[in-house]
């Protein structure tokens, strides 16, 4: 018989108090985890967070986060400025759902500015610069506005300008079945419900509700139009409570990318005129004299414009851009699913290590960081946030959604959309007069080529990788396709609720509490061996169906 143990069995009532006898909490602190001399560079798959204590519902978790010094979003989601990810539809939808989409610049400046303008006009409080026509405009002018901007409720003033006397309004019903040449004076509605200048937004909303009209013109004491309120915006406020809006104008936040060439200064002027709130300086290696000069020029020329600089993966890179005046930093080099920079250039850094190193440094100066690349699931989002990122920038995770540019097609029996890296040869050829549209060396194939209506323009991909003057273009990305994910209207809420449940498991009620817990050593981590990663995924089944949400 085995000898009986003589160890004293402790009272179960002392279990919690006995934890104090251990020198440290279970697991690793973030500094121990991220010690490169021991563990090397880590990706998101190389570690896990340990669970905490749940004493609140997941719905109580707050995901508000600062993405720049002065801009707060309700969710930590951003879409990448890639020509197969973010144009008008993605930017609007993501902003309505609490994130923000960064409109790509691999198109003409005029086309990009039109997209920014569409985002800014999509949802407003008081519309301070509404489209205004005169009685001498025609139905064709109204139809043109509807086609370009998506609405046709337009106030009519004597001169066709804001500040002139209001004489009528035109709606979609007024122009139905009318000849395009018909003057608006013949079809406009002249019996108007208005509100006086100085009315509060709440009072104006109540008038709009009770009047059952689509638009509410705001006029001064002489009947001159000063602004406009739209019923559709009331519905959006109700349907999209997390919408990313400027607290002053109540318009959706608009973000767009530009390069660092002299011509990008002219591009940026157009974007600012269209209402741009945030500019992303798009470069694979942000620590350059070109970007530093661009940041300084923007801060002098447009001091209220928020500047996200990058990309960076080291403290030294970050320091240069912070000193130049950056309001946020974009972190990542070669970690995206379509990026081959690390393979081809032998330069970059594993993404988890990069995010931690840059965020730890930038936080000392109040500069948020955005984890750009390597995000494949909800777990990766939460890991990035735990390492100090204020938000994640997603490309492949949002490519393939209904709102991403391009048309669906079938590949090997699956419904897919094109997705390509901005360092791919296909992206580098975009906008060239006479570009062949070859994909993967196959003449005439357009399978992986997104539909872009922009006229020939300077190429954003070559400038991003500093290869405009190179006779031979060296690819740092690939082209491919991704499976249909449905609409972001369903997919982004799934990501948001998933983040809430993850933070609940960790035992924290907000992103800020998560990061404070990591910094103070209360939120703990564990390294995952290759076999642990296998264990943590689906295994041991003959076949299975993986449904992410319902």
BELKA-V131561 format. One record per residue. N is the residue number from 0. RES is the residue in three letters. D_FIRST is the distance of its C-alpha to the first C-alpha in Angstrom with 1 decimal. Layout:
# BELKA-V131561
<<N:RES:D_FIRST> <N:RES:D_FIRST>>
This chain:
# BELKA-V131561
<<0:UNK:0.0> <1:UNK:3.8> <2:UNK:6.4> <3:UNK:8.7> <4:UNK:12.1> <5:UNK:15.0> <6:UNK:17.6> <7:UNK:20.2> <8:UNK:20.8> <9:UNK:24.6> <10:UNK:26.9> <11:UNK:28.0> <12:UNK:31.5> <13:UNK:31.3> <14:UNK:30.4> <15:UNK:34.0> <16:UNK:34.7> <17:UNK:31.6> <18:UNK:33.2> <19:UNK:35.7> <20:UNK:33.0> <21:UNK:33.2> <22:UNK:36.0> <23:UNK:37.4> <24:UNK:37.3> <25:UNK:35.1> <26:UNK:36.9> <27:UNK:39.9> <28:UNK:43.3> <29:UNK:46.3> <30:UNK:47.4> <31:UNK:44.0> <32:UNK:44.1> <33:UNK:47.7> <34:UNK:47.4> <35:UNK:49.1> <36:UNK:48.1> <37:UNK:44.4> <38:UNK:44.6> <39:UNK:48.1> <40:UNK:50.4> <41:UNK:48.7> <42:UNK:49.9> <43:UNK:49.0> <44:UNK:46.3> <45:UNK:44.4> <46:UNK:43.0> <47:UNK:42.0> <48:UNK:42.4> <49:UNK:39.5> <50:UNK:39.9> <51:UNK:41.0> <52:UNK:41.4> <53:UNK:43.8> <54:UNK:46.0> <55:UNK:49.2> <56:UNK:50.5> <57:UNK:51.2> <58:UNK:54.9> <59:UNK:55.1> <60:UNK:54.4> <61:UNK:57.6> <62:UNK:58.3> <63:UNK:61.5> <64:UNK:61.9> <65:UNK:64.6> <66:UNK:65.6> <67:UNK:68.4> <68:UNK:69.5> <69:UNK:71.5> <70:UNK:70.2> <71:UNK:67.4> <72:UNK:66.0> <73:UNK:64.0> <74:UNK:61.7> <75:UNK:60.6> <76:UNK:62.0> <77:UNK:64.8> <78:UNK:66.1> <79:UNK:67.0> <80:UNK:70.7> <81:UNK:70.6> <82:UNK:73.3> <83:UNK:70.8> <84:UNK:69.1> <85:UNK:71.4> <86:UNK:75.0> <87:UNK:76.6> <88:UNK:74.4> <89:UNK:71.1> <90:UNK:72.4> <91:UNK:73.7> <92:UNK:70.7> <93:UNK:68.1> <94:UNK:70.2> <95:UNK:70.4> <96:UNK:66.6> <97:UNK:66.0> <98:UNK:65.9> <99:UNK:68.6> <100:UNK:69.8> <101:UNK:71.4> <102:UNK:74.4> <103:UNK:74.7> <104:UNK:77.8> <105:UNK:78.1> <106:UNK:81.2> <107:UNK:84.6> <108:UNK:84.9> <109:UNK:87.0> <110:UNK:84.3> <111:UNK:81.5> <112:UNK:83.7> <113:UNK:84.4> <114:UNK:80.6> <115:UNK:80.2> <116:UNK:83.1> <117:UNK:81.7> <118:UNK:78.4> <119:UNK:80.4> <120:UNK:82.6> <121:UNK:79.9> <122:UNK:79.0> <123:UNK:81.0> <124:UNK:81.7> <125:UNK:85.4> <126:UNK:86.6> <127:UNK:88.8> <128:UNK:90.2> <129:UNK:90.6> <130:UNK:92.5> <131:UNK:96.0> <132:UNK:98.9> <133:UNK:102.6> <134:UNK:104.6> <135:UNK:106.1> <136:UNK:102.7> <137:UNK:102.0> <138:UNK:99.4> <139:UNK:98.5> <140:UNK:97.4> <141:UNK:95.1> <142:UNK:93.6> <143:UNK:93.1> <144:UNK:91.1> <145:UNK:89.0> <146:UNK:88.2> <147:UNK:87.4> <148:UNK:85.7> <149:UNK:84.6> <150:UNK:86.7> <151:UNK:90.4> <152:UNK:90.9> <153:UNK:93.4> <154:UNK:95.8> <155:UNK:99.5> <156:UNK:101.6> <157:UNK:105.3> <158:UNK:104.7> <159:UNK:101.3> <160:UNK:99.7> <161:UNK:97.4> <162:UNK:99.5> <163:UNK:102.4> <164:UNK:103.4> <165:UNK:101.1> <166:UNK:103.1> <167:UNK:100.5> <168:UNK:97.1> <169:UNK:96.2> <170:UNK:93.1> <171:UNK:91.9> <172:UNK:93.8> <173:UNK:97.0> <174:UNK:97.0> <175:UNK:95.7> <176:UNK:98.3> <177:UNK:100.7> <178:UNK:102.4> <179:UNK:101.0> <180:UNK:104.5> <181:UNK:104.7> <182:UNK:105.2> <183:UNK:102.7> <184:UNK:105.5> <185:UNK:106.0> <186:UNK:102.4> <187:UNK:100.8> <188:UNK:99.9> <189:UNK:102.2> <190:UNK:100.9> <191:UNK:98.1> <192:UNK:95.5> <193:UNK:95.0> <194:UNK:93.4> <195:UNK:95.1> <196:UNK:94.1> <197:UNK:91.8> <198:UNK:89.8> <199:UNK:86.1> <200:UNK:83.6> <201:UNK:82.2> <202:UNK:85.8> <203:UNK:86.7> <204:UNK:83.7> <205:UNK:84.7> <206:UNK:88.2> <207:UNK:86.9> <208:UNK:84.7> <209:UNK:87.6> <210:UNK:90.2> <211:UNK:88.1> <212:UNK:89.5> <213:UNK:87.8> <214:UNK:89.2> <215:UNK:90.4> <216:UNK:93.1> <217:UNK:93.2> <218:UNK:96.9> <219:UNK:98.8> <220:UNK:101.6> <221:UNK:104.0> <222:UNK:102.0> <223:UNK:100.8> <224:UNK:97.4> <225:UNK:94.9> <226:UNK:91.5> <227:UNK:89.7> <228:UNK:86.7> <229:UNK:85.1> <230:UNK:83.4> <231:UNK:81.1> <232:UNK:79.6> <233:UNK:78.8> <234:UNK:76.9> <235:UNK:75.0> <236:UNK:74.1> <237:UNK:72.7> <238:UNK:70.9> <239:UNK:69.6> <240:UNK:68.5> <241:UNK:66.7> <242:UNK:69.8> <243:UNK:70.3> <244:UNK:73.7> <245:UNK:75.8> <246:UNK:75.8> <247:UNK:79.6> <248:UNK:81.1> <249:UNK:78.4> <250:UNK:78.6> <251:UNK:75.6> <252:UNK:74.5> <253:UNK:75.7> <254:UNK:74.2> <255:UNK:75.5> <256:UNK:75.0> <257:UNK:77.6> <258:UNK:77.7> <259:UNK:79.2> <260:UNK:82.4> <261:UNK:85.8> <262:UNK:86.4> <263:UNK:83.3> <264:UNK:85.1> <265:UNK:87.7> <266:UNK:84.9> <267:UNK:83.3> <268:UNK:86.6> <269:UNK:86.8> <270:UNK:83.2> <271:UNK:83.9> <272:UNK:87.1> <273:UNK:85.1> <274:UNK:82.8> <275:UNK:79.9> <276:UNK:77.3> <277:UNK:74.8> <278:UNK:75.5> <279:UNK:72.8> <280:UNK:73.8> <281:UNK:72.5> <282:UNK:71.5> <283:UNK:68.6> <284:UNK:68.8> <285:UNK:70.1> <286:UNK:70.6> <287:UNK:74.2> <288:UNK:77.5> <289:UNK:78.7> <290:UNK:76.2> <291:UNK:76.7> <292:UNK:80.4> <293:UNK:79.9> <294:UNK:77.8> <295:UNK:80.4> <296:UNK:83.2> <297:UNK:81.5> <298:UNK:80.8> <299:UNK:84.5> <300:UNK:85.9> <301:UNK:83.6> <302:UNK:81.9> <303:UNK:80.4> <304:UNK:78.8> <305:UNK:75.0> <306:UNK:74.0> <307:UNK:70.7> <308:UNK:70.6> <309:UNK:68.4> <310:UNK:66.5> <311:UNK:64.5> <312:UNK:60.9> <313:UNK:61.2> <314:UNK:62.0> <315:UNK:65.1> <316:UNK:66.5> <317:UNK:65.9> <318:UNK:67.6> <319:UNK:70.9> <320:UNK:71.1> <321:UNK:70.1> <322:UNK:72.8> <323:UNK:75.3> <324:UNK:74.7> <325:UNK:72.2> <326:UNK:71.0> <327:UNK:67.8> <328:UNK:66.1> <329:UNK:64.9> <330:UNK:61.8> <331:UNK:60.9> <332:UNK:62.1> <333:UNK:61.1> <334:UNK:58.2> <335:UNK:60.0> <336:UNK:59.2> <337:UNK:62.7> <338:UNK:63.0> <339:UNK:62.8> <340:UNK:64.0> <341:UNK:60.8> <342:UNK:60.9> <343:UNK:64.6> <344:UNK:65.4> <345:UNK:62.1> <346:UNK:62.6> <347:UNK:60.6> <348:UNK:57.2> <349:UNK:54.0> <350:UNK:54.9> <351:UNK:52.1> <352:UNK:52.6> <353:UNK:56.3> <354:UNK:56.2> <355:UNK:54.1> <356:UNK:56.2> <357:UNK:59.5> <358:UNK:58.5> <359:UNK:57.1> <360:UNK:60.4> <361:UNK:62.8> <362:UNK:61.3> <363:UNK:62.7> <364:UNK:66.1> <365:UNK:65.6> <366:UNK:65.9> <367:UNK:63.7> <368:UNK:62.3> <369:UNK:62.0> <370:UNK:59.3> <371:UNK:61.3> <372:UNK:59.5> <373:UNK:56.1> <374:UNK:55.7> <375:UNK:54.3> <376:UNK:52.6> <377:UNK:51.9> <378:UNK:48.9> <379:UNK:51.1> <380:UNK:53.6> <381:UNK:51.1> <382:UNK:49.7> <383:UNK:53.3> <384:UNK:54.0> <385:UNK:50.9> <386:UNK:52.1> <387:UNK:55.4> <388:UNK:57.6> <389:UNK:59.9> <390:UNK:60.3> <391:UNK:59.6> <392:UNK:62.4> <393:UNK:61.7> <394:UNK:63.6> <395:UNK:61.6> <396:UNK:59.8> <397:UNK:63.2> <398:UNK:65.1> <399:UNK:65.4> <400:UNK:66.0> <401:UNK:69.2> <402:UNK:70.6> <403:UNK:70.1> <404:UNK:73.3> <405:UNK:74.0> <406:UNK:74.0> <407:UNK:71.2> <408:UNK:71.1> <409:UNK:68.8> <410:UNK:66.8> <411:UNK:64.5> <412:UNK:64.8> <413:UNK:63.7> <414:UNK:66.0> <415:UNK:66.1> <416:UNK:68.2> <417:UNK:69.2> <418:UNK:67.3> <419:UNK:68.2> <420:UNK:67.6> <421:UNK:70.6> <422:UNK:70.2> <423:UNK:70.7> <424:UNK:73.9> <425:UNK:74.8> <426:UNK:74.6> <427:UNK:76.6> <428:UNK:79.3> <429:UNK:79.6> <430:UNK:83.0> <431:UNK:84.8> <432:UNK:88.2> <433:UNK:88.0> <434:UNK:84.2> <435:UNK:83.3> <436:UNK:80.3> <437:UNK:78.4> <438:UNK:74.7> <439:UNK:72.4> <440:UNK:75.5> <441:UNK:76.6> <442:UNK:80.3> <443:UNK:81.1> <444:UNK:77.5> <445:UNK:77.0> <446:UNK:73.6> <447:UNK:72.0> <448:UNK:75.1> <449:UNK:75.1> <450:UNK:78.4> <451:UNK:80.1> <452:UNK:83.6> <453:UNK:84.4> <454:UNK:87.3> <455:UNK:87.0> <456:UNK:85.6> <457:UNK:84.1> <458:UNK:80.5> <459:UNK:77.7> <460:UNK:75.1> <461:UNK:76.9> <462:UNK:77.5> <463:UNK:73.9> <464:UNK:72.9> <465:UNK:76.0> <466:UNK:77.4> <467:UNK:80.8> <468:UNK:82.7> <469:UNK:80.5> <470:UNK:82.2> <471:UNK:78.9> <472:UNK:76.5> <473:UNK:72.8> <474:UNK:70.6> <475:UNK:67.7> <476:UNK:66.8> <477:UNK:66.6> <478:UNK:68.0> <479:UNK:66.1> <480:UNK:65.5> <481:UNK:62.9> <482:UNK:62.1> <483:UNK:63.8> <484:UNK:62.0> <485:UNK:64.5> <486:UNK:66.2> <487:UNK:65.1> <488:UNK:66.0> <489:UNK:62.6> <490:UNK:60.7> <491:UNK:61.2> <492:UNK:60.2> <493:UNK:57.0> <494:UNK:56.4> <495:UNK:57.2> <496:UNK:54.9> <497:UNK:52.1> <498:UNK:52.6> <499:UNK:52.5> <500:UNK:49.2> <501:UNK:47.7> <502:UNK:48.8> <503:UNK:47.4> <504:UNK:43.9> <505:UNK:44.3> <506:UNK:45.3> <507:UNK:48.9> <508:UNK:52.1> <509:UNK:54.6> <510:UNK:55.1> <511:UNK:56.2> <512:UNK:53.0> <513:UNK:50.9> <514:UNK:52.7> <515:UNK:52.5> <516:UNK:48.8> <517:UNK:48.4> <518:UNK:50.7> <519:UNK:48.9> <520:UNK:45.4> <521:UNK:44.3> <522:UNK:44.3> <523:UNK:41.6> <524:UNK:41.3> <525:UNK:38.9> <526:UNK:39.8> <527:UNK:39.3> <528:UNK:38.4> <529:UNK:40.1> <530:UNK:37.0> <531:UNK:36.8> <532:UNK:40.4> <533:UNK:39.7> <534:UNK:36.9> <535:UNK:39.3> <536:UNK:41.9> <537:UNK:42.2> <538:UNK:40.1> <539:UNK:38.5> <540:UNK:41.5> <541:UNK:44.0> <542:UNK:46.8> <543:UNK:47.4> <544:UNK:50.2> <545:UNK:50.3> <546:UNK:52.4> <547:UNK:52.7> <548:UNK:54.5> <549:UNK:56.4>>
